[in-house]
Amino acid sequence: MNNLILKIRRKENRFYEFLGSVYKNFSFPCITPLHKTFWWERKIRLELWRWFLKVFYYTPLFKSICFRVGGNLNLIDGLPFVNENIKIIVGDDVTIHGDAGFQGYKVNKNPVLEIDDSTFIGPQVRIGVGKEIKIGKYCLIAARVYISDHDGHPLGWQDRRERLPVTGEEIKPIMIEDDVWIGEGAFICKGVKIGRGAVIAARSVITKDVEPFTIVGGNPAIIIKKIQ
């Protein structure tokens, strides 16, 4: 077989050139009723499998490591990654993408992550909790948002060289109030409070408090305008 393929690639004679032409140009005809049936069969089969994994595997596993979970939890396409000893509290009607990640920090014994009712946590969101992060109701957190109440490493180079953790004084809780919309790729830094109804533009870096009903954007973020 390998020898035949080599001859076709080299086009050693007209016969092998013909075989190569047939291979490159061959296309199986679309039989609409048949292939539409196959399309629906595949769609239904995959949706049933996703439903089965979510109901009987991912959701019970996630609930087992949470302190409290409300009704109608919706996990999308997988199981969120949870590390260390976070105390996770989830309200009603919360949606979390399966590739989100919640990581605790080892300074405090039981850092708390609270996600209130009807909030959406998008794909590849990362939340690092050293002490406390609270996310209010009806919040929309888009893909690849990073939220952390600590810097991850101490500022002193000697402490970093010795791989020491940040001190408790360097960890500052984050509060995100109701109806906040955080755009894709934004960074929410330690110690900030984002007021109700605020909008954070994509890829913004939030280093200080955001007033309610305000659009902010940039690095570091500044006020763009007020909204109703």
N, C-alpha and C positions, 0 to 999 in steps of 0.2 A: 504493500500500500504506500509506504513512504517513497519507494522508487517511482511509483505511478504519479504521485503528487509532485515529485521533483521534475519529472519529465513534462508535466502540464505547466509548471511554473517556467520552465526553460523554453517551452514551445518548440520542442525538438523537431516536430514535423507538423504538417497541416492537421493531422488527426488530433494530436495533443493540443494544438492551438484551438481546434474546434471544441474539444472538451472543456478547455478553459473558458471559452466564450459562452458555452452553455451554462457553466457553473456561475459565472459572473452575472449573467442576464436572466437567470431563472427566477421566476416569481410565481408562487402558487396563487391561483385565482381566488378572489374573494367570493364565496358563496354566501350571500347576505343572510338568508334565514339560518343557515348552519352556524356561521361565525358569530352572529348576534346571539344565538343560543349559548355558544361557548362563552361569550363575553359576560352574559348574565349569570351563567353557572359559576364562573370564576368570581364575580363580584359577590354573589350571595355566599359562596363558600368562604371567602376571606372575611366577609363581615361577620358571619356566624363564628368563625374561629376567633376573631378579635373580641367579640362579645363574650365568648366562653372564657377567654383568658382574663378579661377585665373583671367579670362577675365572680369567677370561681378561684382566681389565682392572684392577680395584681391587687385588687381592692382589699381582700382579706389580709394579705401580707402587709400592705401599707397601714391598715387600721391597727394591726397588731403591735406596731412600733410607735403609734401615736398615743398621746395622753387622752385626747378626746376628739372624736370626729362626729360631725352632725350628719343629717340625712342628705341623700342624693349626691354623694361624692362622685365626681366624674373624672376618672383617670383616662387620659388619651394615649393610646399606643404604648403602654408599658408601665413600669414601676419606677417612681422617682428614686434617685439615689439619696440615701440618708446615712450620714457618717457621725460617729461619736454619740454623745449622750444628750441629744436635743429633746426638750419637752415640746412636742408639737401639738397645737390645738387648732382644729379646723372646724369652721362653722358649717352651716347648711348651704347646699347648692354650689359648692366650690368646685372649680375645674382646674386640674393640674396636668400638664403634659408629662408624659412618662420619662422624658429625658431631662427634666428639671433636676436640680441637685440642692440638697440642704445639708450644710456641713457645720457641725458644732465645733467649739474651740475648747481646749482643755484647761483653761484658767478657772472658770466657774463650773461648779458641779452639775447644775441643771440649767443651761441656757434655754430661753423660751422663744419659740417662734409661734406667733398667733396669726392665723389667716381667717378673717371674719367672713360673714355670709356673702354668697354670690360673687366672690372674687375669682378672677381668671389669672392663672399663672402659665405663661407661654412656654414654648420650647426652649431648651438650653438656658433657662433662667438659673442663676446661681445665687444662693443666699447663705452667707456665712454668719453664724450666730455665736457671739462670745458671751453676751449677757441677755439681751432682749431685743426682738424686732417684732413690731406689731403692724399688721396690714389690715386696713379697715374693710368696710363693706363696699361691694360693687366697684372694686378696683380692677383695672385692666393693666396687666404687666406683660409687655410684649416680649418677643424673643430676645435671648441673649442679654437680658438685663442682669446687672451684678449689684447685689445689695449686701453690705457688710458693716457690722458695727465695730470693726477693728481693722487695723492695717495689715494683719497677717504676720508681720515681723516687727521686732522692736526697732527704734530709730538708731540706737547706738551700734556702731559697727562691731564692737567687741561682743555685745550680746548676740548679734547675728552670727558672728564667727563661732560662738559657743552653742548656737542653735537654741537659744533660750526663747520662751514664748513672750508675747507682750504682757505687760503688767495689767492688773485689774483696773488701774487708773486710766490706762490708755483705751479701754473699751467703753464706748458711749452708745447707749441704746438709740434705736431708730424708730420713729413713729410716722406711719403713713396713714392719713385719715381717709374717710369714706370718699368714694367717687373719684379717686385719683387715677389718671391715665399716664403711664410711664412708657415712652416710646422705645423702639428697638435699640438695643446696645447701650442704654444709659447706665451710668455708674452712680449709685447712691452711697455716699460716704458716711462714715460714722457720725453719730450725734445729731443728725438732721431731723427736722420735723417738716413733713410735707402736708400743707393744709388741705382741707376738703375741696374737692373739685378742681385741684390744680392739674395742669398738663405739663409733662416733662418731654421736651423735644427729643427725637432720636439722637443717640450718641452724646447726650449731654452728661456733664459731670457735676453732680450736686454736692457742694461742699458746705452749704449753709441752709438755713431754714427757708422754705418756700411758702409764701402767703397763700391763703385760700383763694380759689378762683383766679389763679394767675398762670399764664403760660411763660415758661422759662426755657432757655436753650443756650448751648455753648459750653466751652471749657475754659474756665469755670462758668457755670450757667449764670445768665443775667436775665432780668425781667424783659419779656418781649411785649406783653400787653396784659391787661385785665380782661376777664370774661365774666359773663353773668352766670 
